Every structure is written in C-alpha cells, then in structure tokens.
Amino acid sequence: MALQMKPACERCDLGLAMDGQAWICSFECSFCTVCAEAMEYRCPNCGGELVARPRREVPPVVA
C-alpha cells in the first residue's frame, strides 16, 4: 500500500513536489514545512504527529 502523495499543503495550498520536503500524519494529511512548524508538527485534523514525508523520484520526461 503506497502513500498518497498529495500535491498541495492542506493549510496554505502551496504546491508540494513529489521529490521535495513535506510533512505527513498517519492519515496522509500533508503540509509544507512552514505550516508544519507553525502547527508545532501536530495535524489539525487528527491531532497526530507530523513526520517527514518520504520523497519519490520524479520520472524523467521522455520526448
């Protein structure tokens, strides 16, 4: 079962790159670093801990 890699922060709607830094809770709520820090690394939806989201490589574009 793979994590759902959400494309934007759920608080400020900033884009989250698959290979960039983001924070996630156990329910896959996703946040940017600025919002995660402002929320003291606690998910506002479930109260769970926000941890660094694993990064996925972006596949190369083949022309």
Secondary structure as UniProt FT lines:
FT   TURN            10..12
FT   TURN            18..19
FT   STRAND          23..24
FT   TURN            26..27
FT   STRAND          30..31
FT   HELIX           33..38
FT   TURN            39..41
FT   TURN            44..46
FT   STRAND          51..52
//
